[in-house]
């Protein structure tokens, strides 16, 4: 199932290296530099590769960009992530 995620990389070189694992039908949109990080929104056609895990961010939905038609899936995943985070801190 396609997956929409948001990422913040410490540098463009790190982003470029990590994005070498993108598949042909994945879609990466550069958002520019935000708070000193190089940011991208990526719509994966499947599960995101593990190389992206350290760079995932969860801004309050939906941030500055969204993929048309994927807002609902991102919001559900965002809510699940925050619910899990809250349970871990209890």
Contact map, one row per residue, 1 for C-alpha under 8 A:
111000000000000000000000000000000000000000001110000000000000000000000000000000000000000000
111100000000000000000000000000000000000000111110000000000000000000000000000000000000000000
111110000000000000000000000000000000000000111111000000000000000000000000110000000000000000
011111000000000000000000000000000000000011110000000000000000000000100100110000000000000000
001111100000000000000000000000000000000011110000000000011000000000000000010000000000000000
000111110000000000000000000000000000001111000000000000011100000000000000000000000000000000
000011111000000000000000000000000000001111000000000100111000000000000000000000000000000000
000001111100000000000000000000000000111100000000000000111000000000000000000000000000000000
000000111111011000000000000000000000111000000000000000100000000000000000000000000000000000
000000011111011000000000000000000001110000000000000000000000000000000000000000000000000000
000000001111111000000000000000000000110000000000000000000000000000000000000000000000000000
000000001111111100000000000000000000010000000000000000000000000000000000000000000000000000
000000000011111110000000000000000000000000000000000000000000000000000000000000000000000000
000000001111111111000000000000000000000000000000000000000000000000000000000000000000000000
000000001111111111100000000000000000010000000000000000000000000000000000000000000000000000
000000000001111111110000000000000000000000000000000000000000000000000000000000000000000000
000000000000111111110000000000000000000000000000000000000000000000000000000000000000000000
000000000000011111111000000000000000000000000000001100000000000000000000000000000000000000
000000000000001111111100000000000000000000000000000000000000000000000000000000000000000000
000000000000000111111100000000000000000000000000000000000000000000000000000000000000000000
000000000000000001111110000000000000000000000000101000000000000000000000000000000000000000
000000000000000000111111010000000000000000010000100000000000000000000000000000000000000000
000000000000000000001111110000000000000000010000000000000000000000000000000000000000000000
000000000000000000000111110000000000000000000000000000000000000000000000000000000000000000
000000000000000000000011111000000000000000011000000000000000000000000000000000000000000000
000000000000000000000111111100000000000001111000000000000000000000000000000000000000000000
000000000000000000000000111110000000000001110000000000000000000000000000000000000000000000
000000000000000000000000011111000000000111100000000000000000000000000000000000000000000000
000000000000000000000000001111100000000111000000000000000000000000000000000000000000000000
000000000000000000000000000111110000001110000000000000000000000000000000000000000000000000
000000000000000000000000000011111100011110000000000000000000000010000000000000000000000000
000000000000000000000000000001111100011100000000000000000000000000000000000000000000000000
000000000000000000000000000000111111111000000000000000000000000000000000000000000000000000
000000000000000000000000000000111111111000000000000000000000000000000000000000000000000000
000000000000000000000000000000001111100000000000000000000000000000000000000000000000000000
000000000100000000000000000000001111110000000000000000000000000000000000000000000000000000
000000011110000000000000000000001111111000000000000000000000000000000000000000000000000000
000000011111001000000000000000111101111100000000000000000000000000000000000000000000000000
000001111000000000000000000001111100111110000000000000000000000000000000000000000000000000
000001110000000000000000000111110000011111000000000000000000000000000000000000000000000000
000111100000000000000000000111100000001111100000000000000000000011000000000000000000000000
000111100000000000000000011110000000000111110000000000000000000000000000000000000000000000
011110000000000000000000011100000000000011111000000000000000000000100000000000000000000000
011110000000000000000110111000000000000001111111000000000000000000000000000000000000000000
111000000000000000000000110000000000000000111110000000000000000000000000000000000000000000
111000000000000000000000000000000000000000011111000000000000000000000000000000000000000000
111000000000000000000000000000000000000000011111100000000000000000000000000000000000000000
001000000000000000000000000000000000000000010111110110000000000000000000000000000000000000
000000000000000000001100000000000000000000000011111110000000000000000000000000000000000000
000000000000000000000000000000000000000000000001111110000000000000000000000000000000000000
000000000000000001001000000000000000000000000000111111000000000000000000000000000000000000
000000100000000001000000000000000000000000000001111111110000000000000000000000000000000000
000000000000000000000000000000000000000000000001111111110000000000000000000000000000000000
000000000000000000000000000000000000000000000000001111110000000000000000000000000000000000
000000111000000000000000000000000000000000000000000111111000000000000000000000000000000000
000011110000000000000000000000000000000000000000000111111100000000000000000000000000000000
000011110000000000000000000000000000000000000000000000111110000000000000000000000000000000
000001000000000000000000000000000000000000000000000000011111100000000000000001000000000000
000000000000000000000000000000000000000000000000000000001111111000000000000000000000000000
000000000000000000000000000000000000000000000000000000000111111000000000000001000000000000
000000000000000000000000000000000000000000000000000000000111111000000000011001000000000000
000000000000000000000000000000000000000000000000000000000011111111000010011000000000000000
000000000000000000000000000000000000000000000000000000000011111111000000000000000000000000
000000000000000000000000000000000000000000000000000000000000011111000000000000000000000000
000000000000000000000000000000100000000010000000000000000000011111100000000000000000000000
000000000000000000000000000000000000000010000000000000000000011111110110000000000000000000
000100000000000000000000000000000000000000100000000000000000000011111110000000000000000000
000000000000000000000000000000000000000000000000000000000000000001111110000000000000000000
000000000000000000000000000000000000000000000000000000000000000000111111000000000000000000
000100000000000000000000000000000000000000000000000000000000000001111111110000000000000000
000000000000000000000000000000000000000000000000000000000000010001111111111000000000000000
000000000000000000000000000000000000000000000000000000000000000000001111111100000000000000
001100000000000000000000000000000000000000000000000000000000000000000111111110000000000000
001110000000000000000000000000000000000000000000000000000000110000000111111111000000000000
000000000000000000000000000000000000000000000000000000000000110000000011111111100000000000
000000000000000000000000000000000000000000000000000000000000000000000001111111110000000000
000000000000000000000000000000000000000000000000000000000000000000000000111111111000000000
000000000000000000000000000000000000000000000000000000000101100000000000011111111100000000
000000000000000000000000000000000000000000000000000000000000000000000000001111111110000000
000000000000000000000000000000000000000000000000000000000000000000000000000111111111000000
000000000000000000000000000000000000000000000000000000000000000000000000000011111111100000
000000000000000000000000000000000000000000000000000000000000000000000000000001111111110000
000000000000000000000000000000000000000000000000000000000000000000000000000000111111111000
000000000000000000000000000000000000000000000000000000000000000000000000000000011111111100
000000000000000000000000000000000000000000000000000000000000000000000000000000001111111110
000000000000000000000000000000000000000000000000000000000000000000000000000000000111111111
000000000000000000000000000000000000000000000000000000000000000000000000000000000011111111
000000000000000000000000000000000000000000000000000000000000000000000000000000000001111111
000000000000000000000000000000000000000000000000000000000000000000000000000000000000111111
000000000000000000000000000000000000000000000000000000000000000000000000000000000000011111
